[in-house]
């Protein structure tokens, strides 16, 4: 039985592994920056270790007055008070005054053993932390093909991966690596078992951690990653950014590291979701931190099905596919033609002994793959709606209030939004599919999101900026977006909410559609039934393609459970 605390804790370990006084002060500068971030956020329970030879830096470098992190800004842009708040300084006077360092200064034999000490520290935290807690480790140092140099030894990526894998389920472990070749950590750790872990690196395995930007002192460049990382937290710039979520943080990192020859890799390699939690609402600050989890922006297609699938599983798949096709009827039209034809023809040919059992099984696998893609791609659209609702850009309660398909297209505003949404990668995949993919055109999800936006959004510019920023709909084609005539958008009045006619239609707009909508007749097409349908498809999918082939879906399951409990009573009562 797992043990949990009522109040989760967030534990930090920040390690500066640089050892060269003459050339590594920029590493220590970033170490100061991370300290500043955690201190201002009020995070307690953090440990800071550094083996940078600070005494040697000041004793032998007589021209060295200080080490700084941050920028004061251009003259005239900021007041003196603002400038002081934008920079972290550790100077010669502080060092020689004998005041206690905020960090544990590693020296002597401990320098050579620091990498092992880091691993032991993590093993100790593994025994202390419980489900709901967060452990964050930030490694700063020189990189190699095996890992990162921490003191006098290489902290091997494979060793870190093994320790990470021991943390108990429910403990979120975040790893931030600032070094050359930092991508090796992602490569090694991604090969381990999927757990609630994610790692942040910023370059590939072959690139160097060197910034084009020069530090305020003018001596050594900062790491571009650490600089962007901390500016994103709002600790070196605007106070508004202290409320940024991790999605916004990731987007900021990508934008602010793309002007140099580095490959930004801020990726979730072990847990395919990010936590949308404001940095100002960390567990140590409040237990009311909002947690909305968002999926990866790509939906992968499975490979070949397993061999020797029990016949009962094949029959279960046939029934599951038939049920989904019946829910849409012929509303999907030519967009569902491939699915309908494949299901009907395979049934006819098999019953008339014109195809083998193996070929029949293969056709069911293809149908399950297509339906699975449709079910999972909708997660992106649903979680976009949740994100917009959390930003008060749309009204969550309006989303499932009306049937959304017929009648909605008659409103001229919806096609305008659809046209804008088509600048996003995932929307293009739904609206303009590869002819070789059986799932076909699946624009119902796109029209659903456009309808939600039109119904409740009165600030289209902010809405679109948010969609670009969070990246849930994939990359945006800015050239296409900028090509849309502004007059076409500005002439449309979005201030009036959309109230499409309430229809008696009980069918779904397309096969596999599960996004929230009300229906009067069909129990299976009601909002609260989505969870059952989702799990039915998932079960058949994994029976064919193997356990875990569906991917991690704990958090969309939570959203579907919320829908089930929130709308069950109102739909049962016939409320609209």
C-alpha positions as CSV (number, residue, x, y, z in Angstrom):
1,X,0.0,0.0,0.0
2,X,1.4,3.4,-1.0
3,X,1.9,6.1,1.7
4,X,0.9,9.7,0.8
5,X,1.1,13.0,2.7
6,X,-1.7,15.5,2.8
7,X,0.8,18.2,1.9
8,X,3.2,17.1,-0.9
9,X,6.8,18.4,-0.8
10,X,9.2,19.5,-3.5
11,X,12.8,18.6,-3.0
12,X,15.7,20.1,-5.0
13,X,19.3,19.2,-5.5
14,X,21.4,21.7,-7.6
15,X,25.0,20.6,-8.4
16,X,27.7,22.6,-10.0
17,X,30.3,20.1,-11.1
18,X,32.8,22.5,-12.7
19,X,36.3,22.5,-11.3
20,X,38.4,25.0,-13.4
21,X,38.7,28.4,-11.8
22,X,40.1,30.0,-15.0
23,X,37.4,29.0,-17.4
24,X,34.3,27.6,-15.5
25,X,32.9,30.7,-13.8
26,X,30.0,30.7,-16.3
27,X,28.9,27.4,-14.8
28,X,29.0,28.9,-11.3
29,X,27.1,31.9,-12.7
30,X,24.2,29.6,-13.7
31,X,24.4,27.9,-10.3
32,X,23.7,31.3,-8.8
33,X,20.8,31.7,-11.2
34,X,19.2,28.5,-10.1
35,X,19.7,29.4,-6.4
36,X,18.0,32.8,-7.2
37,X,15.0,31.0,-8.8
38,X,14.4,28.7,-5.9
39,X,14.9,31.3,-3.3
40,X,12.5,33.8,-4.8
41,X,9.9,31.1,-5.3
42,X,10.1,30.3,-1.6
43,X,11.1,26.7,-2.2
44,X,12.4,25.0,0.9
45,X,14.2,21.7,1.3
46,X,16.7,22.3,-1.4
47,X,20.4,21.4,-1.3
48,X,23.1,23.2,-3.3
49,X,26.5,21.6,-3.9
50,X,29.4,23.2,-5.8
51,X,33.0,22.1,-6.4
52,X,33.8,25.2,-8.4
53,X,37.1,26.5,-6.7
54,X,35.7,29.8,-5.6
55,X,38.7,30.6,-3.4
56,X,41.2,30.0,-6.2
57,X,39.0,32.1,-8.5
58,X,39.3,35.2,-6.2
59,X,42.8,34.5,-4.8
60,X,44.6,34.0,-8.2
61,X,42.3,36.1,-10.3
62,X,43.0,39.5,-8.8
63,X,41.0,41.2,-11.5
64,X,37.9,39.1,-10.6
65,X,35.6,41.2,-8.5
66,X,32.4,39.1,-8.8
67,X,30.5,36.4,-10.5
68,X,27.1,37.5,-11.8
69,X,23.9,36.0,-13.2
70,X,21.4,38.0,-15.1
71,X,21.2,41.3,-17.0
72,X,20.5,44.8,-15.9
73,X,18.8,45.7,-19.2
74,X,19.6,48.6,-21.4
75,X,20.1,52.1,-20.0
76,X,16.8,53.8,-19.4
77,X,14.7,50.6,-19.7
78,X,14.6,49.8,-16.0
79,X,14.7,51.7,-12.8
80,X,17.7,51.1,-10.4
81,X,15.5,49.0,-8.1
82,X,14.4,46.9,-11.0
83,X,18.0,46.5,-12.2
84,X,19.0,45.3,-8.8
85,X,16.2,42.8,-8.8
86,X,17.2,41.4,-12.2
87,X,20.7,40.2,-11.3
88,X,22.4,37.9,-8.8
89,X,25.9,38.7,-7.7
90,X,28.5,36.9,-5.5
91,X,31.4,39.2,-5.0
92,X,34.9,39.2,-3.5
93,X,33.8,41.1,-0.4
94,X,31.2,38.5,0.4
95,X,33.7,35.7,0.0
96,X,36.4,37.3,2.3
97,X,33.9,38.4,4.9
98,X,33.6,34.9,6.0
99,X,29.8,34.9,5.7
100,X,28.2,31.4,5.4
101,X,27.7,30.3,1.8
102,X,24.2,29.2,0.7
103,X,25.8,26.2,-0.8
104,X,27.9,23.3,0.4
105,X,31.4,23.9,-0.9
106,X,32.9,20.6,-2.1
107,X,36.7,20.4,-1.8
108,X,39.5,17.9,-1.3
109,X,38.8,14.2,-1.8
110,X,35.1,14.9,-2.0
111,X,35.5,16.5,-5.4
112,X,36.6,13.1,-6.9
113,X,33.6,11.4,-5.2
114,X,30.9,13.9,-5.9
115,X,29.3,12.0,-8.8
116,X,28.9,9.0,-6.6
117,X,27.6,11.2,-3.8
118,X,24.9,12.6,-6.1
119,X,23.7,9.0,-6.8
120,X,23.7,8.1,-3.1
121,X,21.7,11.3,-2.4
122,X,19.1,10.3,-4.9
123,X,18.8,6.8,-3.3
124,X,18.2,8.4,0.1
125,X,15.5,10.6,-1.4
126,X,13.9,7.5,-3.0
127,X,13.4,6.1,0.6
128,X,12.0,9.4,2.0
129,X,9.7,10.7,-0.7
130,X,6.1,9.3,-1.1
131,X,3.5,9.5,-3.8
132,X,2.6,13.1,-4.7
133,X,6.1,14.5,-3.9
134,X,8.4,16.0,-6.4
135,X,12.2,15.5,-6.7
136,X,14.1,17.9,-8.9
137,X,17.8,17.5,-9.7
138,X,19.7,20.1,-11.7
139,X,23.2,19.1,-13.0
140,X,25.6,21.8,-14.3
141,X,29.0,20.7,-15.7
142,X,31.0,19.7,-18.8
143,X,29.5,16.9,-20.9
144,X,31.0,13.8,-22.4
145,X,29.7,11.0,-24.6
146,X,29.0,9.0,-21.4
147,X,27.4,11.7,-19.2
148,X,28.3,14.9,-17.3
149,X,31.5,15.7,-15.4
150,X,30.6,16.2,-11.8
151,X,33.8,17.0,-9.9
152,X,36.5,14.6,-10.7
153,X,34.3,11.9,-12.2
154,X,31.8,11.4,-14.9
155,X,28.2,10.9,-13.7
156,X,27.2,8.2,-16.2
157,X,23.9,8.6,-17.9
158,X,23.2,4.9,-17.6
159,X,23.8,5.1,-13.8
160,X,21.4,8.0,-13.4
161,X,18.8,6.1,-15.4
162,X,19.1,3.1,-13.1
163,X,18.6,5.3,-10.0
164,X,15.7,7.1,-11.5
165,X,14.0,3.8,-12.2
166,X,13.9,2.9,-8.5
167,X,11.8,5.8,-7.4
168,X,8.4,4.6,-6.3
169,X,5.3,5.2,-8.4
170,X,3.6,8.6,-7.8
171,X,6.9,10.4,-7.1
172,X,7.5,12.9,-9.9
173,X,11.2,13.2,-10.8
174,X,12.5,16.0,-12.9
175,X,16.0,16.1,-14.2
176,X,17.6,19.2,-15.8
177,X,20.9,18.8,-17.4
178,X,23.0,21.8,-18.5
179,X,26.1,20.4,-20.3
180,X,27.6,19.6,-23.6
181,X,26.3,16.3,-25.1
182,X,23.3,16.5,-22.7
183,X,21.2,14.6,-25.1
184,X,22.9,11.4,-24.0
185,X,20.8,11.4,-20.8
186,X,17.6,11.5,-22.9
187,X,18.9,8.7,-25.1
188,X,19.9,6.4,-22.1
189,X,16.9,7.1,-19.9
190,X,14.3,6.7,-22.7
191,X,15.3,3.1,-23.0
192,X,14.2,2.4,-19.5
193,X,10.7,1.4,-18.4
194,X,8.1,4.1,-18.7
195,X,7.6,5.9,-15.3
196,X,6.5,9.2,-14.1
197,X,9.8,10.9,-15.0
198,X,10.8,13.6,-17.4
199,X,14.2,15.0,-18.3
200,X,15.1,18.4,-19.7
201,X,18.1,18.7,-21.9
202,X,18.8,21.3,-24.5
203,X,21.1,19.9,-27.2
204,X,21.8,16.7,-29.0
205,X,24.5,14.2,-28.1
206,X,27.0,16.0,-30.4
207,X,26.5,19.7,-29.7
208,X,28.2,22.1,-27.3
209,X,26.8,24.0,-24.4
210,X,28.0,27.4,-25.4
211,X,26.0,30.6,-25.6
212,X,26.2,33.4,-28.2
213,X,25.1,35.7,-25.4
214,X,27.9,37.2,-23.2
215,X,27.5,37.4,-19.5
216,X,27.1,40.9,-17.8
217,X,30.8,40.8,-16.8
218,X,31.8,40.4,-20.4
219,X,34.2,37.6,-19.5
220,X,32.6,34.3,-20.1
221,X,29.3,33.3,-21.8
222,X,26.4,31.8,-19.9
223,X,24.8,28.6,-20.9
224,X,22.0,29.6,-23.2
225,X,19.8,27.0,-21.7
226,X,20.2,28.1,-18.1
227,X,19.7,31.7,-19.1
228,X,16.5,31.0,-20.9
229,X,15.4,28.6,-18.2
230,X,15.6,31.2,-15.5
231,X,14.4,34.1,-17.6
232,X,11.3,32.0,-18.3
233,X,10.6,31.7,-14.6
234,X,10.2,35.5,-14.6
235,X,13.1,35.9,-12.1
236,X,15.3,38.0,-14.3
237,X,12.6,39.9,-16.1
238,X,8.9,40.7,-15.9
239,X,7.1,39.7,-12.7
240,X,4.2,38.5,-14.8
241,X,6.0,35.4,-15.8
242,X,6.1,33.9,-12.3
243,X,2.6,32.6,-13.2
244,X,3.8,30.8,-16.3
245,X,2.9,27.2,-16.6
246,X,5.3,24.5,-17.8
247,X,3.8,24.6,-21.3
248,X,4.5,28.3,-21.6
249,X,8.0,27.7,-20.1
250,X,8.8,25.1,-22.7
251,X,7.7,27.4,-25.5
252,X,9.8,30.2,-24.1
253,X,12.9,28.0,-24.0
254,X,12.4,27.0,-27.6
255,X,11.9,30.6,-28.8
256,X,14.9,31.9,-26.8
257,X,17.4,29.2,-27.8
258,X,16.7,29.0,-31.6
259,X,19.0,31.9,-32.6
260,X,22.2,29.8,-32.2
261,X,23.3,26.5,-33.6
262,X,21.9,24.4,-30.9
263,X,19.2,21.8,-31.0
264,X,16.7,22.4,-28.2
265,X,15.6,19.2,-26.6
266,X,13.3,19.9,-23.7
267,X,11.4,16.7,-24.0
268,X,9.3,14.3,-22.0
269,X,11.0,11.0,-22.8
270,X,9.6,8.7,-20.0
271,X,6.2,10.2,-19.2
272,X,4.4,11.5,-22.3
273,X,2.7,14.3,-20.4
274,X,3.7,17.6,-18.9
275,X,2.3,19.0,-15.7
276,X,0.5,22.3,-16.2
277,X,1.3,23.8,-12.9
278,X,2.0,27.5,-12.2
279,X,5.5,28.0,-10.8
280,X,4.1,30.3,-8.2
281,X,1.9,27.4,-6.9
282,X,4.5,24.7,-6.3
283,X,3.6,22.1,-3.6
284,X,5.7,23.9,-1.0
285,X,3.7,27.1,-1.5
286,X,0.1,25.8,-1.6
287,X,-1.8,22.5,-2.0
288,X,-4.2,24.2,-4.3
289,X,-1.8,24.0,-7.3
290,X,-3.8,23.4,-10.4
291,X,-2.7,20.3,-12.3
292,X,-3.8,19.7,-15.8
293,X,-1.8,17.2,-17.8
294,X,-1.4,17.5,-21.5
295,X,-0.5,14.9,-24.0
296,X,2.3,14.6,-26.5
297,X,1.5,16.4,-29.7
298,X,1.9,13.4,-31.9
299,X,-0.2,10.2,-32.0
300,X,1.9,7.3,-33.2
301,X,0.5,4.4,-35.2
302,X,1.2,0.8,-34.0
303,X,3.3,-1.7,-35.8
304,X,2.2,-5.2,-36.7
305,X,-0.3,-7.0,-34.4
306,X,0.9,-9.8,-32.1
307,X,1.0,-13.4,-33.3
308,X,-1.5,-16.0,-32.1
309,X,-4.2,-13.6,-31.0
310,X,-7.0,-15.6,-29.3
311,X,-10.1,-15.9,-31.4
312,X,-12.2,-14.4,-28.6
313,X,-10.1,-11.2,-28.8
314,X,-10.8,-11.0,-32.6
315,X,-14.5,-11.4,-31.9
316,X,-14.3,-8.7,-29.2
317,X,-12.7,-6.4,-31.7
318,X,-15.3,-7.0,-34.4
319,X,-18.1,-6.2,-31.9
320,X,-16.3,-3.1,-30.6
321,X,-15.7,-1.8,-34.2
322,X,-19.3,-2.5,-35.2
323,X,-20.6,-0.6,-32.1
324,X,-18.5,2.5,-33.0
325,X,-19.7,2.4,-36.7
326,X,-23.3,2.2,-35.6
327,X,-23.0,5.3,-33.4
328,X,-22.2,7.4,-36.4
329,X,-24.4,5.8,-39.0
330,X,-23.8,7.4,-42.3
331,X,-23.2,10.9,-41.0
332,X,-19.5,10.6,-41.6
333,X,-20.2,10.2,-45.3
334,X,-17.1,9.8,-47.5
335,X,-14.9,10.7,-44.5
336,X,-15.7,7.4,-42.9
337,X,-16.0,5.5,-46.2
338,X,-12.7,3.6,-45.8
339,X,-13.7,2.4,-42.3
340,X,-17.2,1.4,-43.3
341,X,-16.1,-0.4,-46.4
342,X,-13.2,-2.2,-44.7
343,X,-15.5,-3.5,-41.9
344,X,-18.3,-4.5,-44.3
345,X,-16.1,-6.2,-46.9
346,X,-14.0,-8.1,-44.4
347,X,-17.1,-9.4,-42.7
348,X,-18.6,-10.5,-46.1
349,X,-15.5,-12.1,-47.4
350,X,-14.8,-14.0,-44.2
351,X,-18.3,-15.3,-43.8
352,X,-18.2,-16.5,-47.4
353,X,-14.8,-18.1,-46.9
354,X,-13.1,-15.8,-49.5
355,X,-10.3,-14.7,-47.1
356,X,-8.4,-16.6,-44.5
357,X,-8.8,-16.2,-40.7
358,X,-5.3,-14.5,-40.6
359,X,-6.3,-11.9,-43.3
360,X,-9.6,-11.3,-41.4
361,X,-7.6,-10.7,-38.2
362,X,-5.2,-8.4,-40.0
363,X,-8.1,-6.3,-41.3
364,X,-9.5,-5.9,-37.7
365,X,-6.1,-4.8,-36.6
366,X,-6.1,-2.1,-39.3
367,X,-9.5,-0.9,-38.2
368,X,-8.5,-0.9,-34.6
369,X,-5.4,1.1,-35.5
370,X,-7.5,3.7,-37.3
371,X,-10.1,4.0,-34.5
372,X,-7.3,4.2,-31.9
373,X,-5.8,7.1,-33.8
374,X,-9.1,8.9,-33.9
375,X,-9.7,8.4,-30.2
376,X,-6.2,9.5,-29.2
377,X,-6.0,12.5,-31.5
378,X,-9.1,13.9,-29.8
379,X,-7.2,14.1,-26.5
380,X,-5.2,17.0,-28.0
381,X,-8.4,19.0,-28.8
382,X,-10.1,18.2,-25.4
383,X,-7.0,19.3,-23.4
384,X,-6.7,22.5,-25.5
385,X,-10.3,23.2,-24.5
386,X,-9.3,22.6,-20.8
387,X,-6.3,24.9,-21.1
388,X,-8.4,27.6,-22.7
389,X,-11.0,27.2,-20.0
390,X,-8.3,27.5,-17.3
391,X,-7.3,30.8,-18.9
392,X,-10.9,32.0,-18.9
393,X,-10.8,32.2,-22.7
394,X,-13.7,29.8,-23.2
395,X,-16.6,28.6,-21.1
396,X,-16.1,24.9,-20.2
397,X,-19.8,24.4,-19.4
398,X,-20.8,25.5,-22.9
399,X,-18.7,22.8,-24.6
400,X,-21.0,19.8,-24.1
401,X,-24.3,21.8,-24.0
402,X,-25.4,21.4,-27.5
403,X,-25.0,18.9,-30.4
404,X,-22.2,20.5,-32.3
405,X,-22.2,19.4,-35.9
406,X,-25.3,20.0,-38.0
407,X,-26.4,23.6,-37.8
408,X,-23.1,24.8,-36.5
409,X,-21.6,24.9,-40.0
410,X,-24.3,27.3,-40.9
411,X,-22.8,29.9,-38.6
412,X,-20.3,31.8,-40.7
413,X,-17.9,32.2,-37.8
414,X,-17.0,28.6,-37.4
415,X,-15.4,28.1,-40.8
416,X,-13.3,31.2,-40.2
417,X,-11.9,29.6,-37.0
418,X,-11.4,26.3,-38.8
419,X,-9.4,28.1,-41.4
420,X,-7.2,29.6,-38.8
421,X,-6.8,26.3,-36.9
422,X,-5.6,24.7,-40.1
423,X,-2.3,26.4,-39.6
424,X,-1.5,23.8,-36.9
425,X,0.2,20.5,-37.6
426,X,-2.4,18.2,-35.9
427,X,-5.3,20.1,-37.5
428,X,-3.8,19.6,-40.9
429,X,-3.4,15.9,-40.2
430,X,-7.1,15.7,-39.3
431,X,-8.3,17.7,-42.3
432,X,-5.9,16.6,-44.9
433,X,-4.9,13.1,-44.1
434,X,-2.4,10.8,-45.9
435,X,-4.5,8.8,-48.4
436,X,-2.7,5.7,-47.3
437,X,-4.2,5.9,-43.7
438,X,-7.5,4.2,-43.1
439,X,-8.6,6.7,-40.5
440,X,-9.4,9.2,-43.2
441,X,-10.5,12.8,-42.8
442,X,-11.4,13.5,-39.2
443,X,-12.4,17.1,-39.1
444,X,-15.2,16.7,-36.5
445,X,-12.7,17.3,-33.7
446,X,-11.6,20.5,-35.5
447,X,-15.1,21.8,-35.9
448,X,-15.8,20.9,-32.3
449,X,-13.0,23.1,-31.1
450,X,-13.9,25.9,-33.5
451,X,-17.5,25.7,-32.1
452,X,-16.3,25.9,-28.5
453,X,-14.2,28.9,-29.4
454,X,-17.0,30.7,-31.2
455,X,-19.6,29.9,-28.5
456,X,-17.7,31.5,-25.7
457,X,-14.5,33.3,-26.8
458,X,-14.6,37.0,-27.0
459,X,-10.9,37.5,-27.4
460,X,-9.8,35.7,-30.5
461,X,-6.3,37.2,-30.6
462,X,-5.5,35.9,-27.0
463,X,-7.0,32.6,-27.8
464,X,-4.9,32.1,-30.9
465,X,-1.8,33.3,-29.1
466,X,-2.4,30.7,-26.3
467,X,-2.8,27.9,-28.9
468,X,0.5,28.8,-30.5
469,X,2.2,29.1,-27.2
470,X,1.2,25.7,-25.6
471,X,1.9,23.7,-28.8
472,X,-0.7,21.1,-28.1
473,X,-1.9,21.2,-31.7
474,X,1.6,20.7,-33.0
475,X,3.8,23.2,-34.9
476,X,2.2,26.2,-36.4
477,X,2.7,27.2,-40.1
478,X,3.2,30.9,-39.5
479,X,3.5,31.6,-43.2
480,X,0.0,30.2,-43.8
481,X,-1.4,31.9,-40.7
482,X,0.0,35.3,-41.8
483,X,-1.5,34.7,-45.3
484,X,-5.1,34.7,-44.0
485,X,-6.7,38.0,-44.9
486,X,-7.1,40.1,-41.8
487,X,-10.3,41.6,-43.2
488,X,-11.8,38.2,-43.4
489,X,-11.4,37.7,-39.6
490,X,-12.0,41.2,-38.5
491,X,-15.3,41.5,-40.3
492,X,-16.7,38.6,-38.3
493,X,-18.3,39.5,-34.9
494,X,-17.2,37.1,-32.3
495,X,-18.9,38.9,-29.4
496,X,-22.2,37.2,-29.8
497,X,-22.2,33.6,-28.3
498,X,-23.2,30.8,-30.7
499,X,-26.5,29.0,-29.9
500,X,-27.0,26.4,-32.6
501,X,-30.4,24.8,-32.8
502,X,-31.0,21.9,-30.4
503,X,-31.4,18.8,-32.5
504,X,-33.0,15.5,-31.9
505,X,-30.2,13.8,-33.6
506,X,-28.8,10.9,-31.6
507,X,-25.9,9.9,-33.8
508,X,-22.3,11.0,-33.6
509,X,-20.9,13.3,-36.4
510,X,-18.2,10.7,-37.2
511,X,-17.1,7.2,-36.2
512,X,-15.0,7.3,-33.1
513,X,-16.0,10.9,-32.0
514,X,-16.1,11.1,-28.2
515,X,-15.7,14.8,-27.4
516,X,-18.4,16.3,-25.1
517,X,-21.8,16.9,-26.6
518,X,-25.4,16.3,-25.5
519,X,-27.7,13.8,-27.2
520,X,-31.3,13.0,-26.4
521,X,-31.7,9.5,-27.5
522,X,-28.6,7.3,-27.8
523,X,-27.2,6.4,-24.4
524,X,-23.8,5.5,-26.0
525,X,-23.4,8.9,-27.6
526,X,-23.9,10.8,-24.4
527,X,-21.0,12.7,-22.8
528,X,-20.8,10.5,-19.8
529,X,-20.5,7.3,-22.0
530,X,-17.2,8.5,-23.5
531,X,-15.1,6.8,-20.8
532,X,-16.7,3.4,-21.4
533,X,-16.2,3.7,-25.1
534,X,-12.6,4.9,-24.7
535,X,-11.7,1.9,-22.5
536,X,-13.5,-0.6,-24.8
537,X,-11.4,0.6,-27.8
538,X,-8.2,0.6,-25.6
539,X,-8.8,-2.9,-24.4
540,X,-9.3,-4.4,-27.9
541,X,-6.3,-2.3,-29.1
542,X,-4.0,-3.8,-26.5
543,X,-5.3,-7.3,-27.0
544,X,-4.1,-7.0,-30.6
545,X,-0.9,-4.9,-30.3
546,X,0.3,-5.8,-26.9
547,X,0.0,-4.5,-23.3
548,X,1.0,-0.9,-23.1
549,X,0.8,-0.3,-26.8
550,X,-2.0,2.3,-26.3
551,X,0.4,4.5,-24.4
552,X,0.1,6.4,-21.1
553,X,-3.4,7.8,-20.7
554,X,-3.9,8.2,-16.9
555,X,-4.7,11.9,-17.2
556,X,-7.1,11.8,-20.1
557,X,-8.8,9.0,-18.1
558,X,-9.2,11.5,-15.2
559,X,-10.7,14.0,-17.6
560,X,-13.2,11.5,-19.0
561,X,-14.1,10.4,-15.4
562,X,-14.7,14.1,-14.7
563,X,-17.0,14.3,-17.7
564,X,-18.9,11.2,-16.6
565,X,-19.5,12.4,-13.1
566,X,-20.2,16.0,-14.0
567,X,-22.7,15.5,-16.8
568,X,-24.4,12.2,-15.8
569,X,-27.1,13.7,-13.7
570,X,-27.9,16.6,-16.0
571,X,-28.2,14.4,-19.0
572,X,-30.3,11.8,-17.2
573,X,-32.7,14.6,-16.3
574,X,-32.9,15.6,-19.9
575,X,-31.3,19.0,-19.1
576,X,-29.9,21.0,-22.0
